[in-house]
């Protein structure tokens, strides 16, 4: 590797860099805030999971999307070859 000395210097400079002192405070604040946002989505997905109509719609959508490559292959196989 021709750039190996430059890479080694870059690694050394990255290891010498120190994060700011308030970085841990910001990370912890973001982690503490996260469950409050996540609860809303979990409740919504739980309500969707309890609905039989939504589950059937999801299964039919997955079936349609999963069968599209086979439908496309069947269509291409019927095209005339030049």
Secondary structure by P-SEA (a helix, b strand, c coil): ccaaaaaaaaaaaaaacccccaaaaaaaaaaaacaaaaaaaaaaaaaaaacaaaaaaaaaaaaaaaaaaaaaaaaaaacccc
